[in-house]
């Protein structure tokens, strides 16, 4: 039988003072009785420390997504809801140490997988979300870290691709650029939600539940129209100036 650590063991085995007791209890069924300790401790100890050593020596940054893992994954990272993507980007950009690594991984995986696991609208404040977090923490460590690596890589890829698209149709406006220095700031959250409500005749709450792909595509379409209108205005101005000088 192959024993595997779970995601909730990550912070423990990553620390300088590893506590082997939870691994004895949860994985090997260790019971705190004198009889159990006497009979099985010597037998289990080598397995526990071999297991911990294997995971501590593992380069988790190279773990890939396991297609057979129990937590479902969207076909594309952009298929998650707009509100889920906003929360995910905020989570990934927060490098402060106020959130433990295993908790950060669990939150990221729950945020991405929620709509694949449940039919209800996405909400990180729901009971279903909390239950999903708990399930993820008890999933195999390698599977969840591999899932997290997939998330990080694909969010970065998505953001870079959308940024290139938006920059290709960006209307030059030095005053606006100086005021809005944030990444992709010209397509900020408030304007995006307002636009979705207007274009799709939906409520504020419904707009948040739209897929990120749809909201970005809609913003890109509007940006393209603005670029075309800007170019047409420039052409009319050039024609006007030519007529005046002729």
VENLIN-V337199 format. One record per run of one state. SS is the DSSP state (helix for helix, strand for strand, loop for the rest). FROM is the first residue (numbers start at 1). TO is the last residue. Records with the same first field share a line. If there is no record, write none. Layout:
SS->FROM-TO / FROM-TO
This chain:
loop->1-5 / 15-20 / 27-33 / 57-59 / 63-76 / 80-80 / 94-100 / 118-126 / 138-139 / 169-173 / 180-184 / 188-188 / 201-203 / 209-210 / 246-246
strand->6-6 / 81-81 / 140-140 / 211-211
helix->7-14 / 21-26 / 34-56 / 60-62 / 77-79 / 82-93 / 101-117 / 127-137 / 141-168 / 174-179 / 185-187 / 189-200 / 204-208 / 212-245
